[in-house]
Amino acid sequence: MRQLTVTIPDDFYETFVSFFKHIPDVSIDENTANEIPLWQQEMVLERMKNAKPEDYISWEDFEKEMDKKWL
């Protein structure tokens, strides 16, 4: 038996699940523990859209700041 992870749009979910429920030996694990809420996804996308180049720092600078703060 094989496992499959699928990401589908919310509006296709019910149709997708109902189709697979009729197949013998299929189990559907609706794991939502690691799901990022839609409101949070939208917030991050909005912040990214509004960010200016001067708002960004390099990874190296970020590491230095974190080292100063936590080490």
N, CA, C and O atoms as CSV, one atom per row, in Angstrom:
chain,resi,resn,atom,element,x,y,z
A,1,MET,N,N,0.843,-1.172,0.000
A,1,MET,CA,C,0.000,0.000,0.000
A,1,MET,C,C,0.893,1.242,0.000
A,1,MET,O,O,1.997,1.206,0.544
A,2,ARG,N,N,0.436,2.327,-0.596
A,2,ARG,CA,C,1.195,3.571,-0.663
A,2,ARG,C,C,0.441,4.688,0.039
A,2,ARG,O,O,-0.771,4.625,0.241
A,3,GLN,N,N,1.206,5.717,0.407
A,3,GLN,CA,C,0.601,6.899,1.016
A,3,GLN,C,C,0.738,8.070,0.060
A,3,GLN,O,O,1.678,8.144,-0.732
A,4,LEU,N,N,-0.210,8.974,0.151
A,4,LEU,CA,C,-0.244,10.117,-0.729
A,4,LEU,C,C,-0.648,11.346,0.071
A,4,LEU,O,O,-1.606,11.309,0.842
A,5,THR,N,N,0.082,12.424,-0.116
A,5,THR,CA,C,-0.276,13.696,0.495
A,5,THR,C,C,-0.716,14.625,-0.621
A,5,THR,O,O,-0.011,14.799,-1.615
A,6,VAL,N,N,-1.884,15.217,-0.449
A,6,VAL,CA,C,-2.456,16.053,-1.502
A,6,VAL,C,C,-2.859,17.402,-0.920
A,6,VAL,O,O,-3.430,17.477,0.168
A,7,THR,N,N,-2.558,18.454,-1.651
A,7,THR,CA,C,-3.015,19.785,-1.293
A,7,THR,C,C,-4.013,20.216,-2.361
A,7,THR,O,O,-3.681,20.300,-3.543
A,8,ILE,N,N,-5.228,20.484,-1.928
A,8,ILE,CA,C,-6.278,20.847,-2.877
A,8,ILE,C,C,-6.998,22.102,-2.390
A,8,ILE,O,O,-6.976,22.406,-1.198
A,9,PRO,N,N,-7.632,22.827,-3.299
A,9,PRO,CA,C,-8.414,24.002,-2.888
A,9,PRO,C,C,-9.579,23.590,-1.984
A,9,PRO,O,O,-10.122,22.495,-2.124
A,10,ASP,N,N,-9.948,24.454,-1.080
A,10,ASP,CA,C,-11.024,24.156,-0.138
A,10,ASP,C,C,-12.328,23.784,-0.837
A,10,ASP,O,O,-13.054,22.908,-0.367
A,11,ASP,N,N,-12.626,24.432,-1.938
A,11,ASP,CA,C,-13.912,24.170,-2.586
A,11,ASP,C,C,-13.980,22.807,-3.278
A,11,ASP,O,O,-15.068,22.386,-3.672
A,12,PHE,N,N,-12.855,22.104,-3.439
A,12,PHE,CA,C,-12.851,20.756,-4.007
A,12,PHE,C,C,-12.761,19.677,-2.937
A,12,PHE,O,O,-12.852,18.489,-3.247
A,13,TYR,N,N,-12.586,20.070,-1.707
A,13,TYR,CA,C,-12.318,19.119,-0.631
A,13,TYR,C,C,-13.422,18.058,-0.488
A,13,TYR,O,O,-13.136,16.861,-0.510
A,14,GLU,N,N,-14.662,18.490,-0.344
A,14,GLU,CA,C,-15.763,17.551,-0.111
A,14,GLU,C,C,-15.889,16.543,-1.256
A,14,GLU,O,O,-16.073,15.350,-1.016
A,15,THR,N,N,-15.791,17.013,-2.478
A,15,THR,CA,C,-15.882,16.124,-3.635
A,15,THR,C,C,-14.742,15.123,-3.640
A,15,THR,O,O,-14.941,13.934,-3.892
A,16,PHE,N,N,-13.554,15.614,-3.360
A,16,PHE,CA,C,-12.364,14.774,-3.339
A,16,PHE,C,C,-12.487,13.673,-2.282
A,16,PHE,O,O,-12.252,12.499,-2.569
A,17,VAL,N,N,-12.850,14.055,-1.082
A,17,VAL,CA,C,-12.962,13.096,0.022
A,17,VAL,C,C,-14.089,12.099,-0.247
A,17,VAL,O,O,-13.922,10.902,-0.008
A,18,SER,N,N,-15.215,12.569,-0.733
A,18,SER,CA,C,-16.330,11.645,-0.979
A,18,SER,C,C,-15.977,10.613,-2.052
A,18,SER,O,O,-16.432,9.471,-1.986
A,19,PHE,N,N,-15.182,11.004,-3.025
A,19,PHE,CA,C,-14.743,10.057,-4.053
A,19,PHE,C,C,-13.891,8.946,-3.445
A,19,PHE,O,O,-14.110,7.769,-3.733
A,20,PHE,N,N,-12.928,9.307,-2.612
A,20,PHE,CA,C,-12.005,8.318,-2.055
A,20,PHE,C,C,-12.615,7.477,-0.939
A,20,PHE,O,O,-12.122,6.384,-0.663
A,21,LYS,N,N,-13.654,7.949,-0.304
A,21,LYS,CA,C,-14.298,7.170,0.756
A,21,LYS,C,C,-14.905,5.880,0.221
A,21,LYS,O,O,-15.089,4.927,0.979
A,22,HIS,N,N,-15.220,5.832,-1.071
A,22,HIS,CA,C,-15.856,4.655,-1.653
A,22,HIS,C,C,-14.857,3.611,-2.132
A,22,HIS,O,O,-15.265,2.550,-2.605
A,23,ILE,N,N,-13.587,3.877,-2.027
A,23,ILE,CA,C,-12.568,2.925,-2.464
A,23,ILE,C,C,-12.201,2.037,-1.271
A,23,ILE,O,O,-11.848,2.546,-0.207
A,24,PRO,N,N,-12.284,0.713,-1.443
A,24,PRO,CA,C,-11.950,-0.193,-0.328
A,24,PRO,C,C,-10.511,0.009,0.153
A,24,PRO,O,O,-9.616,0.314,-0.634
A,25,ASP,N,N,-10.315,-0.164,1.429
A,25,ASP,CA,C,-9.003,-0.081,2.078
A,25,ASP,C,C,-8.368,1.306,2.037
A,25,ASP,O,O,-7.165,1.432,2.268
A,26,VAL,N,N,-9.134,2.334,1.753
A,26,VAL,CA,C,-8.603,3.696,1.780
A,26,VAL,C,C,-8.933,4.301,3.134
A,26,VAL,O,O,-10.076,4.251,3.588
A,27,SER,N,N,-7.923,4.871,3.770
A,27,SER,CA,C,-8.170,5.602,5.012
A,27,SER,C,C,-7.807,7.063,4.760
A,27,SER,O,O,-6.810,7.364,4.104
A,28,ILE,N,N,-8.620,7.950,5.284
A,28,ILE,CA,C,-8.400,9.375,5.101
A,28,ILE,C,C,-8.051,9.974,6.451
A,28,ILE,O,O,-8.858,9.969,7.380
A,29,ASP,N,N,-6.839,10.487,6.541
A,29,ASP,CA,C,-6.369,11.125,7.765
A,29,ASP,C,C,-6.401,12.632,7.535
A,29,ASP,O,O,-5.567,13.171,6.808
A,30,GLU,N,N,-7.346,13.297,8.141
A,30,GLU,CA,C,-7.489,14.730,7.961
A,30,GLU,C,C,-6.613,15.453,8.978
A,30,GLU,O,O,-7.097,15.994,9.972
A,31,ASN,N,N,-5.329,15.448,8.704
A,31,ASN,CA,C,-4.362,16.064,9.609
A,31,ASN,C,C,-4.355,17.567,9.398
A,31,ASN,O,O,-3.855,18.057,8.386
A,32,THR,N,N,-4.899,18.281,10.334
A,32,THR,CA,C,-4.922,19.742,10.240
A,32,THR,C,C,-4.023,20.389,11.283
A,32,THR,O,O,-4.031,21.609,11.445
A,33,ALA,N,N,-3.246,19.571,11.992
A,33,ALA,CA,C,-2.407,20.091,13.066
A,33,ALA,C,C,-1.350,21.066,12.553
A,33,ALA,O,O,-1.024,22.037,13.236
A,34,ASN,N,N,-0.815,20.821,11.368
A,34,ASN,CA,C,0.245,21.676,10.833
A,34,ASN,C,C,-0.264,22.699,9.828
A,34,ASN,O,O,0.525,23.348,9.142
A,35,GLU,N,N,-1.547,22.838,9.743
A,35,GLU,CA,C,-2.144,23.733,8.776
A,35,GLU,C,C,-2.022,25.182,9.248
A,35,GLU,O,O,-2.270,25.484,10.415
A,36,ILE,N,N,-1.642,26.061,8.344
A,36,ILE,CA,C,-1.554,27.479,8.671
A,36,ILE,C,C,-2.909,28.102,8.368
A,36,ILE,O,O,-3.410,27.973,7.251
A,37,PRO,N,N,-3.509,28.776,9.345
A,37,PRO,CA,C,-4.835,29.351,9.121
A,37,PRO,C,C,-4.823,30.346,7.956
A,37,PRO,O,O,-3.828,31.032,7.718
A,38,LEU,N,N,-5.930,30.408,7.248
A,38,LEU,CA,C,-6.047,31.281,6.087
A,38,LEU,C,C,-5.795,32.741,6.451
A,38,LEU,O,O,-5.148,33.465,5.694
A,39,TRP,N,N,-6.305,33.183,7.608
A,39,TRP,CA,C,-6.109,34.585,8.001
A,39,TRP,C,C,-4.624,34.902,8.159
A,39,TRP,O,O,-4.185,36.011,7.854
A,40,GLN,N,N,-3.854,33.925,8.638
A,40,GLN,CA,C,-2.422,34.149,8.834
A,40,GLN,C,C,-1.692,34.148,7.490
A,40,GLN,O,O,-0.773,34.941,7.288
A,41,GLN,N,N,-2.084,33.283,6.587
A,41,GLN,CA,C,-1.503,33.279,5.248
A,41,GLN,C,C,-1.733,34.619,4.566
A,41,GLN,O,O,-0.820,35.183,3.963
A,42,GLU,N,N,-2.968,35.129,4.666
A,42,GLU,CA,C,-3.305,36.413,4.045
A,42,GLU,C,C,-2.503,37.552,4.660
A,42,GLU,O,O,-2.058,38.456,3.951
A,43,MET,N,N,-2.316,37.512,5.982
A,43,MET,CA,C,-1.557,38.553,6.666
A,43,MET,C,C,-0.101,38.563,6.186
A,43,MET,O,O,0.460,39.628,5.930
A,44,VAL,N,N,0.496,37.400,6.068
A,44,VAL,CA,C,1.889,37.310,5.625
A,44,VAL,C,C,2.015,37.802,4.187
A,44,VAL,O,O,2.946,38.540,3.866
A,45,LEU,N,N,1.087,37.400,3.319
A,45,LEU,CA,C,1.129,37.852,1.931
A,45,LEU,C,C,0.984,39.367,1.833
A,45,LEU,O,O,1.652,40.005,1.018
A,46,GLU,N,N,0.123,39.940,2.653
A,46,GLU,CA,C,-0.062,41.395,2.664
A,46,GLU,C,C,1.216,42.097,3.137
A,46,GLU,O,O,1.621,43.110,2.567
A,47,ARG,N,N,1.836,41.561,4.166
A,47,ARG,CA,C,3.093,42.153,4.659
A,47,ARG,C,C,4.190,42.071,3.606
A,47,ARG,O,O,4.960,43.014,3.425
A,48,MET,N,N,4.255,40.933,2.912
A,48,MET,CA,C,5.267,40.781,1.863
A,48,MET,C,C,5.019,41.767,0.722
A,48,MET,O,O,5.955,42.340,0.165
A,49,LYS,N,N,3.751,41.951,0.387
A,49,LYS,CA,C,3.397,42.858,-0.699
A,49,LYS,C,C,3.773,44.304,-0.351
A,49,LYS,O,O,4.204,45.062,-1.219
A,50,ASN,N,N,3.608,44.679,0.922
A,50,ASN,CA,C,3.854,46.054,1.342
A,50,ASN,C,C,5.294,46.317,1.780
A,50,ASN,O,O,5.651,47.461,2.061
A,51,ALA,N,N,6.108,45.294,1.840
A,51,ALA,CA,C,7.491,45.446,2.311
A,51,ALA,C,C,8.323,46.208,1.275
A,51,ALA,O,O,8.145,46.061,0.066
A,52,LYS,N,N,9.229,47.019,1.797
A,52,LYS,CA,C,10.135,47.783,0.932
A,52,LYS,C,C,11.517,47.128,0.987
A,52,LYS,O,O,11.841,46.465,1.972
A,53,PRO,N,N,12.331,47.301,-0.049
A,53,PRO,CA,C,13.668,46.693,-0.057
A,53,PRO,C,C,14.487,47.052,1.185
A,53,PRO,O,O,15.273,46.236,1.668
A,54,GLU,N,N,14.308,48.260,1.697
A,54,GLU,CA,C,15.086,48.658,2.885
A,54,GLU,C,C,14.614,47.950,4.159
A,54,GLU,O,O,15.289,48.017,5.186
A,55,ASP,N,N,13.465,47.276,4.101
A,55,ASP,CA,C,12.977,46.518,5.251
A,55,ASP,C,C,13.707,45.188,5.421
A,55,ASP,O,O,13.678,44.590,6.496
A,56,TYR,N,N,14.357,44.732,4.359
A,56,TYR,CA,C,15.008,43.427,4.375
A,56,TYR,C,C,16.444,43.528,4.868
A,56,TYR,O,O,17.111,44.544,4.674
A,57,ILE,N,N,16.908,42.462,5.507
A,57,ILE,CA,C,18.319,42.353,5.882
A,57,ILE,C,C,18.830,41.009,5.369
A,57,ILE,O,O,18.046,40.093,5.121
A,58,SER,N,N,20.124,40.901,5.213
A,58,SER,CA,C,20.695,39.648,4.732
A,58,SER,C,C,20.623,38.585,5.834
A,58,SER,O,O,20.465,38.903,7.013
A,59,TRP,N,N,20.741,37.344,5.431
A,59,TRP,CA,C,20.728,36.244,6.393
A,59,TRP,C,C,21.896,36.383,7.376
A,59,TRP,O,O,21.745,36.140,8.573
A,60,GLU,N,N,23.045,36.772,6.859
A,60,GLU,CA,C,24.222,36.923,7.711
A,60,GLU,C,C,23.993,37.988,8.778
A,60,GLU,O,O,24.343,37.788,9.942
A,61,ASP,N,N,23.403,39.126,8.383
A,61,ASP,CA,C,23.108,40.181,9.361
A,61,ASP,C,C,22.093,39.698,10.396
A,61,ASP,O,O,22.206,40.006,11.582
A,62,PHE,N,N,21.116,38.949,9.939
A,62,PHE,CA,C,20.124,38.400,10.851
A,62,PHE,C,C,20.786,37.481,11.875
A,62,PHE,O,O,20.505,37.569,13.070
A,63,GLU,N,N,21.661,36.605,11.401
A,63,GLU,CA,C,22.360,35.694,12.318
A,63,GLU,C,C,23.172,36.464,13.345
A,63,GLU,O,O,23.179,36.113,14.524
A,64,LYS,N,N,23.859,37.514,12.902
A,64,LYS,CA,C,24.650,38.327,13.831
A,64,LYS,C,C,23.763,38.962,14.897
A,64,LYS,O,O,24.107,38.968,16.079
A,65,GLU,N,N,22.631,39.491,14.475
A,65,GLU,CA,C,21.697,40.092,15.445
A,65,GLU,C,C,21.197,39.069,16.458
A,65,GLU,O,O,21.098,39.362,17.650
A,66,MET,N,N,20.885,37.879,15.983
A,66,MET,CA,C,20.394,36.838,16.883
A,66,MET,C,C,21.488,36.363,17.837
A,66,MET,O,O,21.226,36.092,19.009
A,67,ASP,N,N,22.718,36.266,17.322
A,67,ASP,CA,C,23.842,35.868,18.182
A,67,ASP,C,C,24.047,36.887,19.294
A,67,ASP,O,O,24.276,36.516,20.446
A,68,LYS,N,N,23.965,38.179,18.949
A,68,LYS,CA,C,24.133,39.223,19.952
A,68,LYS,C,C,23.034,39.150,21.003
A,68,LYS,O,O,23.272,39.352,22.194
A,69,LYS,N,N,21.849,38.861,20.545
A,69,LYS,CA,C,20.694,38.862,21.447
A,69,LYS,C,C,20.653,37.618,22.342
A,69,LYS,O,O,20.292,37.714,23.515
A,70,TRP,N,N,21.018,36.457,21.799
A,70,TRP,CA,C,20.794,35.226,22.527
A,70,TRP,C,C,22.039,34.490,22.981
A,70,TRP,O,O,21.934,33.530,23.745
A,71,LEU,N,N,23.211,34.909,22.537
A,71,LEU,CA,C,24.425,34.199,22.981
A,71,LEU,C,C,25.225,35.006,23.968
A,71,LEU,O,O,26.270,34.551,24.435
